[in-house]
Each structure stands twice: as structure tokens, then as C-alpha cells.
Amino acid sequence: MSDPVPPPPGMLPPGPAYGTRVMVTSAHPAATEAGLQQLAAGGTAVDAVVAAAVALTVAVPPACSAGGDLALLVWEPDGRTVHALDATGRAPRALTARAVTGTGARTMPWRGPLSITVPGAIDGWFAALERFGTRPVEAVFARGIDLAEDGVPVTRSLAAWIARDAGPVLRGWGSDPAPFLPGGRAPEPGDLLRQPDLARTYRTLAAEGPGAFYRGPVGRAVVDDVRRRGGALQVEDLERHASRWVTPLRAGYRGHEVVTLPPPSQGVAALGALRVLDGMDARAFGHHSSGHLHLLVETARLAMADRDAHVSDPEFADVPVDWLLGAEHAAGTRARLDPRRALPAGTGPVPGPLGDTVVACAVDGHGRLAVLMQSLGSPFGSGVLVEGTGLLLHNRGSYFSLDPRHVNFLQPRKRTMHTFMPAIVCRDGTPVAGLGSIGGDVQAQVLFQVLSSLLDFDLDVQGAVAAPRWRSRRLAPTEDGGVRELNGQREVGETPGEGLLCEGRFPGSTLDELRSLGHRVLVRAPWDVSMGPTQAVAVRRDTGVREGASDPRTDGLALGW
């Protein structure tokens, strides 16, 4: 994907979008429009984010599909509380570690039919609308169906994405990429991308409900296709699926409460990092000084290592959430931080597969705030495009381990540790911001950075989202003496080092100071799309004005009135 063009020198960066009544922000303008249509018709913030989510599957198909998973947070003004929906699916009953290793695999496949778990997004859409929506389902789906049928204009980013990945990924797993390569070529920016099969599937879902997928003909077509390719998904797996309303996790930070999803989400890693940072004076270092960045990077590395060691499906593993968020553990982590030296290599997370996700946020006229995330896992997911349906299937199962000693060991009907972690920030029980980022493992690191900018340094929501960003990643040596990024368990037998990838907008002197502290700094593009593009909304406590922020690293849009 190409990087957005930065503003000319001397031009002020854009501020937030403002509205006095409502606000929607998402990863694509057509999806933001779909959400606003629901609010204009009297719908709720949940109607808006689900309408945006359906449209995003059409407008950004490499990143999300109804064949993926979903997570949602909703702040409800009636009860003044946050509700959390985990719409991720379980491993198929027949998907065992022995079944995978029997194919000759040494690690969990990154793509292909064995990486497919039960898709949860469709049930998540309907569960959210049933509880918090007021609009007819047909109306919520309408804009997405129109975009699929009539065509959505292709952006520069989408054109580059399709040209790079559609052919290799889809053909590599026996799928026909023709829906994304009309006439045998990648579309150009401004071309219309039509997906008539997907439009028909969505008309069926809007008319018949989620049963058409989980107990009906659409689901049977999915299962037949996956089984034909050697996968483990069965009709029974779909029939037994159900989204779960779960108790969200909460952690205090600078007089605020940050709320996100509980395990198997990685959200506990970001909250754990905030608990550590809450006992230190980050503001004293100065925003994005080498001291501030060093503190964030080292704290995030230890929190992500905690994630890898402890986070999985609580139904199958003992996840010590209270300990991970406790004062004693936070103090112990603080004691490990050295302001003069980086931690030893290998302290950070074992990287998962390259991640792609989309985010939609909304605030409605009643003050209800919703943050929705959905994903295919990696670009074009598993590489399985179900013929005749327009549905791409995710590769969420690639996060499982085949090592029985690992907390995230693959077991039938287990939910893998997942990276979804929408967040809502409250003060005195009232939301002040809602946000989510994309990028798999990067999400926790990005949320940590954005919240520090917001709550430690009082940046507005657009400034916090657009600020220069870093990400910590394991690296491996190359034959020419350079380094490359590791990508999940596909890399075997290598001794990685730690790398700190920084956008090129950080001052060179700051990067040199980080190197002197022991960080292996690699400079990326000024607006690097791999840095977890973020969507966010905020509500001014003094005026109630809604603010929206859309990350300039992608094609999103924030709009309200």
C-alpha cells in the first residue's frame, strides 16, 4: 500500500472533524457515509458502526470480510457502562495439532484451509443490532449491498494492495482472483470494483438473518469449499457458534479508566503497560523525546512478552489477569526498566502473522459511543475465496501454537489469542474517547502510544493519531548483512534480535539518542501504513462537542454534524 502524501512544509496538519450531534470515523469514506446515513435516519451508534462494517468488507476487501471475526465495545448512556462483544470463532472440532502435523507442517500454517476457524463477524453484526440497534437490518445492509452491486471506486492504497497480494495469495490456495482482477489485471485508482456475488450473499443475510450462514445454504457452501481444500471446518462447527457478551477489562490511567476486551484478546497487554507507566512521570521527559520513547518502547516490550507467556482462551488456560494488572506486577516491571539502556534482545513479543484490520467508531445524538473492529487476519486472510459467495475466509487460526507446552496450544473448539482490542476511555463514568488500530501485534503498541499522547501530553485526538509512531519487532539477519522482519512461526531455527522501527518524521538526533541507548533503529517511511493506522472519536467534557480522527496513513474519513 502506498503512503499518503504528507502536508507541504509550513502547512498546519489537519485537526479533528467536529460535530455537535453525531460523529463517525472509519477506514474508508464510503463506510463513514454508510454510518452517517443510519444516524441521519435516527439510528444508534451501533447501527452506524455495523453499517460501516458491512461497507468496509466491500470497500477494503483485503482487510476484512464477513468470513472474518469481529469485536465491539459500546458505552450505553442508560446504564453509564461499557458493554463488550467478542465475536471471534472457535477452532473446528476436527482441527487438532495431530491433524496439522500429519500434513507435514512443523508450525501452524499461516494461510490455507487449516488456518480457518469459525467466522464470527456475521453473528457479531446481528448480535450487536439485536441488542443496541433500532434500524431495520435491510437498511443497515443497504449501502454495503449497493457498493458491492454498483461498484466502489478503487483508492490508490486498494489498487496497490490488490496488485501486490490478490493474485499470489488467492491463486496460491486454489482461489480464483478474478473478482479482484477484472479482465485479468489489477484495477487502477478510480476504477469501479464490483462484487455481485457478495451483494447476493448480503441480500440473503439481510432477508434471512445469521441462520442463512450458520445453519443454512451460505454456510454449507463455505464448509463444502473448505473441506474440498483439505480444511477441518464442519457444519456442526458453524451451528454451535455464538458471539459472547463479556465483562470488559478496565485499568486506571492518569485519573481515567481505559476499557477493552478481556482474554483471549491481547488488550490486557496494553492495559498492563499503562499500569506500569501510570507509576512514572512520562510528561517530565517531553513528548517524543528519546527518554519518553525509550520508556514507552521498553514498557511495551515487557507487556507483550507477558501476553505471549499468559494470554489464551480462559476456558482452556488459566490467564492471570488480576496479577497482570496488579500493583505488584506493575512495580516489578518498573524495576526492570533501565532509563540508560535497552533490555536484552529477545525480550519483546514473538511476532504473529502480518495483520490487517479495519475500525469504525461512532457517537450518536444520545451520547452512545461504539467502537467496532473486524479483520481477515492477514491480507486476503487464508487465501480461500468461497466460490459464488464473495466471502473471503480469515486465517485467525494461524495464531495457535503446535507446542503442547505453549499457553496458546491448538485444541478443538478453543479460541486463539487474538489481537482485537477496541478501547473506550472514560472519566467519572463518562466516555471521553473511543479508538482502535489495525496491524495485529502492533495494535497494543499503538494504543499505548496514542493514549500517552492524549492523556500525558493533552494532544487532541487527531494530533495523537497522526503523531510519528514506532513499533518494536523481532528481526533476523539476511545473507547480505542486513536484517529482515520475522513474521510469525513460519520462521524456524533463527536467532532474532530486537528492532525498533520508527517513522521518518522523528528527528534524526532523537533516533541517534535511541541508538546510544542500545536500540537497533530502522527508519521507515514518514507515514508508514504498517504502524497501525487508527480511527478515533472523542467527546469534549465541557461542551459535548464530538471530535473525530482518521489516520492519514490510510484512506479513512471522520465526519459529523
C-alpha positions in Angstrom: 0.0 0.0 0.0 1.3 3.5 -0.9 1.8 6.1 1.8 -0.4 9.2 1.9 1.3 12.4 0.8 2.4 14.5 3.8 1.3 18.1 4.0 3.7 20.7 2.4 6.3 22.2 4.7 4.8 25.0 6.8 1.2 23.9 6.5 -0.6 23.0 9.7 -1.6 19.4 10.0 -5.4 18.9 9.9 -7.2 18.9 13.2 -10.2 16.8 14.2 -13.5 16.7 12.5 -16.2 18.4 14.7 -19.9 17.8 15.3 -22.4 18.9 17.9 -24.7 15.9 17.5 -23.0 12.9 15.9 -19.6 11.6 14.6 -18.5 8.6 12.5 -15.0 7.7 11.5 -13.8 4.6 9.6 -11.1 3.3 7.3 -12.9 4.3 4.1 -15.1 7.3 3.1 -17.9 5.1 1.8 -18.1 3.3 5.1 -18.2 6.6 7.0 -21.1 7.7 4.7 -22.9 4.4 5.4 -22.7 5.0 9.1 -23.9 8.6 8.8 -26.9 7.5 6.8 -28.0 5.4 9.8 -27.6 8.2 12.2 -29.5 10.6 9.9 -32.4 8.2 9.9 -32.5 8.1 13.7 -30.3 5.1 14.2 -27.9 4.4 17.1 -24.1 4.4 17.1 -24.3 0.6 16.8 -26.4 0.8 13.7 -23.8 3.2 12.3 -20.7 1.1 13.0 -22.4 -2.1 11.7 -23.4 -0.3 8.5 -19.9 0.9 8.2 -18.5 -2.6 8.9 -20.6 -4.1 6.1 -19.5 -1.3 3.7 -15.9 -1.9 4.7 -16.0 -5.5 3.6 -16.8 -4.2 0.2 -14.5 -1.2 0.1 -11.5 -2.7 1.8 -11.8 -6.5 0.9 -8.1 -7.5 1.6 -8.5 -6.5 5.2 -12.0 -7.6 6.2 -14.8 -9.8 5.1 -18.0 -11.4 6.6 -15.8 -14.5 6.6 -13.7 -13.0 9.4 -14.1 -12.1 13.1 -15.3 -9.0 15.0 -15.1 -7.2 18.3 -17.2 -4.4 19.7 -17.3 -2.0 22.6 -20.4 0.1 23.4 -20.8 2.8 26.0 -24.5 2.9 26.8 -25.8 6.1 28.5 -28.7 4.5 30.2 -26.5 2.3 32.4 -23.4 4.5 32.1 -21.3 1.5 31.4 -19.3 -0.3 28.7 -20.6 -3.5 27.0 -18.1 -5.8 25.2 -18.9 -8.2 22.4 -16.4 -11.0 21.5 -17.5 -12.3 18.1 -14.5 -14.5 17.4 -14.9 -18.1 16.4 -13.5 -21.3 17.8 -11.2 -23.9 16.2 -13.2 -26.6 14.4 -13.8 -29.7 16.4 -11.7 -31.8 14.0 -8.7 -29.3 14.0 -6.1 -30.9 16.2 -2.4 -30.5 16.5 -2.0 -34.0 15.3 -4.2 -33.3 12.2 -1.9 -30.3 11.3 1.4 -32.1 11.9 0.1 -35.0 9.9 0.3 -32.8 6.8 4.0 -32.4 7.4 3.7 -28.9 9.0 6.1 -28.1 11.8 4.3 -24.9 12.8 0.7 -23.7 12.5 0.1 -22.8 8.8 0.0 -19.1 8.2 -2.6 -19.4 5.4 -4.7 -22.1 3.7 -7.7 -24.2 4.9 -6.1 -25.3 8.1 -5.7 -21.7 9.3 -9.5 -21.2 9.2 -11.5 -21.1 12.4 -15.3 -20.4 12.6 -16.0 -17.0 11.2 -17.7 -14.8 13.8 -18.3 -11.5 12.1 -21.8 -12.2 10.8 -23.2 -13.4 14.1 -21.5 -10.4 15.7 -23.3 -7.9 13.4 -26.7 -9.4 14.2 -25.9 -9.7 18.0 -25.0 -6.1 18.1 -28.0 -4.9 16.2 -30.4 -7.0 18.2 -29.2 -5.5 21.5 -28.4 -1.9 20.6 -29.7 -1.2 17.1 -33.0 0.4 16.2 -32.9 0.4 12.4 -34.2 -2.4 10.1 -31.5 -4.9 9.2 -32.2 -4.4 5.5 -31.5 -0.6 5.9 -28.2 -1.3 7.8 -27.0 -3.6 5.0 -28.3 -1.4 2.1 -25.3 0.8 1.4 -22.9 -2.1 1.5 -25.1 -4.0 -0.9 -25.3 -1.0 -3.3 -21.5 -0.7 -3.2 -21.0 -4.4 -4.0 -23.5 -4.3 -6.8 -22.8 -1.0 -8.4 -19.1 -0.8 -7.6 -16.9 1.1 -5.2 -14.2 3.4 -6.5 -10.7 1.9 -6.0 -8.3 4.1 -4.0 -4.6 4.2 -4.6 -4.0 2.1 -1.5 -6.5 -0.5 -2.5 -5.1 -0.7 -6.1 -1.6 -1.2 -4.7 -2.9 -3.8 -2.2 -4.7 -5.8 -4.8 -1.8 -5.7 -7.3 0.6 -6.9 -4.7 -1.4 -9.6 -2.9 -4.6 -10.7 -4.7 -3.0 -13.0 -7.4 -0.3 -14.6 -5.3 -2.4 -15.2 -2.2 -5.6 -16.3 -3.8 -4.1 -18.4 -6.6 -1.7 -19.9 -4.0 -4.6 -21.6 -2.3 -6.7 -22.5 -5.3 -9.0 -19.5 -5.3 -9.9 -17.5 -8.4 -8.8 -13.9 -8.0 -11.0 -12.7 -10.9 -13.4 -10.8 -8.7 -10.5 -8.5 -7.7 -8.6 -8.7 -11.1 -11.4 -7.8 -13.6 -10.2 -8.5 -17.1 -7.1 -10.2 -15.7 -5.5 -7.1 -14.4 -5.4 -5.2 -11.1 -7.7 -2.2 -11.1 -6.4 1.3 -11.3 -7.2 4.1 -8.9 -10.7 5.4 -9.7 -11.8 2.2 -11.4 -15.0 0.6 -10.0 -14.7 -2.7 -8.2 -17.9 -4.7 -8.4 -18.6 -7.8 -6.3 -22.0 -9.2 -7.4 -21.6 -12.5 -5.6 -21.1 -10.6 -2.3 -24.1 -8.4 -3.0 -26.3 -11.6 -3.4 -24.9 -13.1 -0.2 -25.7 -9.9 1.7 -29.2 -9.7 0.3 -29.7 -13.3 1.7 -28.3 -12.4 5.1 -30.4 -9.2 5.4 -33.6 -11.1 4.5 -33.0 -14.4 6.4 -30.6 -13.4 9.3 -27.5 -15.1 10.5 -29.1 -18.5 10.2 -28.5 -18.4 6.5 -24.8 -18.6 7.3 -24.6 -20.7 10.4 -27.4 -23.1 9.7 -28.3 -22.5 6.0 -27.1 -22.6 2.4 -24.4 -20.0 2.6 -22.7 -21.8 5.5 -23.0 -25.1 3.7 -21.3 -23.6 0.7 -18.4 -22.4 2.9 -18.0 -25.8 4.6 -18.0 -27.7 1.3 -15.4 -25.4 -0.1 -13.1 -25.6 2.9 -13.4 -29.4 3.2 -12.7 -29.7 -0.5 -9.4 -27.9 0.0 -8.4 -30.1 3.0 -9.7 -28.0 5.9 -11.4 -29.2 9.1 -14.4 -26.9 9.2 -17.8 -28.8 9.5 -21.4 -27.8 9.6 -21.6 -28.6 13.3 -18.9 -26.0 14.0 -21.0 -23.3 12.4 -24.2 -24.5 14.1 -22.6 -24.3 17.6 -21.1 -20.9 17.1 -22.4 -18.0 19.3 -21.0 -14.5 20.0 -20.4 -13.7 23.6 -21.2 -10.5 25.6 -18.3 -10.5 28.0 -17.2 -8.4 31.0 -14.7 -5.9 29.7 -11.3 -5.3 31.3 -10.6 -1.9 33.0 -7.5 -0.2 34.2 -6.9 3.2 35.7 -4.5 5.7 34.0 -4.0 9.4 34.9 -7.4 9.7 36.5 -9.1 8.0 33.6 -10.4 4.4 33.1 -9.3 2.6 29.9 -11.7 -0.2 28.9 -11.0 -3.0 26.4 -11.8 -6.7 25.7 -10.7 -9.5 28.1 -8.6 -12.5 27.1 -8.3 -14.2 24.7 -7.9 -10.6 23.4 -4.4 -9.1 23.8 -6.0 -6.0 25.3 -4.5 -7.0 28.7 -1.1 -6.2 27.3 -1.9 -2.6 26.6 -3.6 -2.2 30.0 -0.6 -3.8 31.7 1.7 -1.3 30.0 -0.5 1.6 31.1 -0.4 0.3 34.7 3.4 0.4 34.6 3.5 3.8 33.0 0.9 5.2 35.5 3.5 5.0 38.2 6.0 7.1 36.3 6.1 10.8 35.2 6.1 10.4 31.4 5.3 14.1 31.0 8.6 15.1 32.6 10.6 13.7 29.6 8.8 15.8 27.0 6.6 14.4 24.2 8.6 12.1 21.9 11.9 12.9 23.4 14.3 9.9 23.4 13.6 9.4 27.1 9.8 9.3 26.5 10.2 6.9 23.6 12.6 4.7 25.4 10.2 4.4 28.3 7.3 3.5 26.1 9.2 1.0 24.0 10.7 -0.9 26.9 7.4 -1.0 28.8 5.5 -2.2 25.7 8.1 -4.9 25.1 7.7 -6.4 28.6 3.9 -6.2 28.4 3.9 -8.0 25.0 6.2 -10.7 26.5 3.6 -11.1 29.2 1.0 -11.5 26.5 2.9 -14.3 24.8 3.5 -16.1 28.1 0.0 -16.0 29.5 -2.8 -15.0 27.1 -5.1 -17.6 25.6 -8.7 -18.8 25.8 -9.7 -18.7 29.6 -11.8 -21.7 29.0 -8.7 -23.7 28.3 -5.9 -21.9 30.2 -5.5 -20.1 33.5 -4.9 -16.5 32.4 -3.8 -14.5 35.5 -5.5 -11.2 34.6 -5.6 -9.9 38.1 -1.9 -10.5 38.5 -1.0 -9.0 35.1 -2.9 -5.8 36.0 -2.0 -5.8 39.7 0.1 -3.2 41.5 2.8 -5.7 42.5 3.4 -6.8 38.9 3.5 -3.3 37.7 6.0 -2.3 40.3 8.2 -5.3 39.4 8.1 -4.4 35.7 9.1 -0.8 36.5 12.1 -2.1 38.5 13.3 -3.9 35.3 13.3 -0.7 33.3 16.7 1.0 32.9 16.5 4.6 31.6 20.1 4.3 30.4 19.9 1.0 28.5 17.6 -1.1 26.3 16.6 -4.5 27.5 18.4 -7.5 26.0 17.3 -8.7 22.6 14.5 -11.3 22.5 12.6 -9.6 25.4 9.7 -8.5 23.1 6.9 -10.4 21.5 7.1 -13.4 19.2 5.6 -11.8 16.1 2.4 -13.2 14.7 1.3 -13.1 11.1 1.1 -9.8 9.2 -2.1 -8.3 10.4 -4.8 -6.3 8.7 -8.0 -5.0 10.4 -10.5 -2.2 9.9 -12.0 0.1 12.6 -15.2 2.1 12.7 -16.2 4.4 15.6 -19.4 6.4 16.1 -21.1 8.7 18.6 -24.8 9.2 18.3 -27.2 12.0 19.4 -27.9 10.3 22.7 -24.2 10.1 23.6 -23.9 6.4 22.9 -20.3 5.5 21.7 -19.3 2.4 19.8 -16.0 1.1 18.5 -16.1 -1.9 16.2 -13.1 -3.9 14.8 -13.2 -6.6 12.2 -10.5 -8.5 10.3 -9.4 -11.2 8.0 -6.2 -11.7 10.0 -3.8 -11.2 7.1 -4.2 -9.5 3.7 -6.8 -11.7 1.9 -6.9 -13.9 5.0 -6.4 -17.6 4.5 -6.4 -17.2 0.7 -9.7 -19.0 0.5 -12.4 -17.2 -1.5 -15.6 -19.2 -1.4 -16.9 -19.6 -5.0 -20.2 -18.0 -5.7 -20.5 -16.2 -2.3 -17.9 -13.4 -2.5 -16.8 -14.4 1.0 -13.1 -14.4 1.9 -12.2 -16.6 4.9 -9.8 -15.4 7.6 -6.7 -17.1 8.9 -7.2 -16.4 12.6 -6.1 -20.0 13.5 -2.6 -19.1 12.4 -2.0 -17.6 15.9 -2.3 -21.1 17.5 0.9 -23.0 18.6 1.5 -26.7 17.9 3.7 -26.9 21.0 1.7 -28.5 23.8 3.7 -26.6 26.4 2.5 -23.3 24.9 -0.4 -21.5 26.5 -2.0 -21.0 23.1 -1.6 -24.6 22.1 -4.2 -25.6 19.4 -7.1 -27.6 20.8 -10.6 -28.4 19.3 -13.2 -25.6 20.0 -10.6 -23.3 21.5 -10.4 -19.6 20.7 -7.0 -18.5 19.9 -5.3 -15.5 21.4 -6.5 -12.7 19.2 -5.3 -9.1 18.6 -8.7 -7.3 18.6 -8.6 -4.6 21.3 -11.0 -1.7 20.7 -10.8 0.8 23.6 -13.0 3.3 25.3 -11.6 5.9 27.7 -13.8 7.2 30.4 -13.6 9.8 33.1 -16.0 9.8 36.0 -18.0 7.1 34.2 -18.5 9.2 31.0 -16.6 8.4 27.8 -14.0 10.9 26.6 -12.6 8.8 23.7 -13.1 5.6 21.7 -10.5 4.2 19.4 -9.0 1.2 17.7 -6.0 0.5 15.5 -5.0 -2.2 12.9 -1.9 -4.3 12.5 -2.1 -7.5 14.6 0.6 -7.4 17.3 1.1 -3.7 16.6 -2.3 -2.8 18.0 -1.3 -2.9 21.6 1.8 -0.8 21.0 -0.1 1.8 19.0 -2.9 2.1 21.6 -0.3 2.6 24.3 1.4 5.4 22.2 -1.8 7.2 21.3 -3.1 7.2 24.8 0.1 8.6 26.2 -0.1 11.4 23.6 -3.8 12.0 24.6 -3.6 11.7 28.4 0.0 12.6 29.2 0.5 15.4 26.8 -3.0 16.7 26.0 -2.8 16.3 22.2 -6.2 16.5 20.5 -7.5 13.2 19.1 -6.3 13.9 15.5 -2.9 15.0 16.7 -2.5 11.9 18.8 -3.5 9.7 15.9 -1.2 11.5 13.4 1.9 11.8 15.6 5.0 9.9 14.5 5.0 6.3 15.5 7.3 3.4 16.3 6.8 -0.4 16.6 9.0 -3.0 18.2 9.6 -6.1 16.1 11.9 -9.1 16.1 14.5 -9.1 13.3 16.6 -11.8 11.6 19.9 -11.4 9.8 20.0 -11.6 6.0 22.7 -13.0 3.8 23.8 -9.6 2.6 24.5 -8.4 6.2 21.2 -6.6 6.6 18.1 -7.6 8.6 14.5 -8.5 7.9 11.4 -8.7 9.9 10.3 -12.1 11.3 6.7 -13.0 10.6 5.2 -15.4 13.0 6.0 -19.1 13.4 6.9 -19.5 9.8 10.4 -18.6 10.7 12.2 -21.6 12.1 15.7 -22.0 13.5 16.7 -18.4 13.5 18.2 -16.3 16.3 16.3 -13.0 16.2 17.3 -9.6 17.5 15.1 -6.8 18.6 14.4 -4.0 16.1 12.8 -0.6 16.7 11.1 0.6 13.5 10.5 4.3 13.5 8.7 6.6 11.1 11.0 9.0 9.3 9.3 12.1 10.9 11.2 11.6 14.2 14.2 14.0 14.4 17.5 12.3 13.5 19.0 13.4 16.8 16.3 11.6 18.7 16.9 8.4 16.7 20.6 8.7 17.4 20.0 9.0 21.1 17.8 5.9 21.0 20.7 4.1 19.2 23.0 5.2 22.0 20.6 3.6 24.5 21.0 0.2 22.7 18.0 0.2 20.3 18.5 -1.2 16.8 16.6 1.6 15.0 15.4 1.2 11.5 13.8 4.2 9.8 10.6 3.7 7.8 8.6 6.0 5.6 7.3 9.2 7.1 3.7 7.9 7.1 4.1 4.1 7.3 0.9 2.1 6.9 2.5 -0.8 8.9 2.4 1.4 12.0 -1.2 0.5 12.9 -3.5 3.1 11.3 -6.0 4.3 13.9 -9.6 5.6 13.9 -10.8 7.5 17.0 -13.7 9.7 18.3 -13.7 11.9 21.3 -16.3 13.8 23.3 -15.5 17.2 24.9 -16.4 17.2 28.5 -17.1 20.9 28.7 -19.3 21.3 25.5 -20.2 17.8 24.5 -18.8 18.5 21.0 -17.9 15.3 19.2 -14.4 15.0 17.6 -13.3 12.5 15.0 -9.9 11.5 13.9 -9.0 9.4 10.9 -5.4 8.2 10.4 -3.6 9.9 7.4 -1.7 6.6 6.9 -4.8 5.2 5.2 -7.9 6.2 3.2 -10.3 6.8 6.1 -12.6 9.7 6.9 -14.1 11.3 10.0 -17.3 13.2 9.5 -20.1 14.5 11.8 -22.6 17.3 12.3 
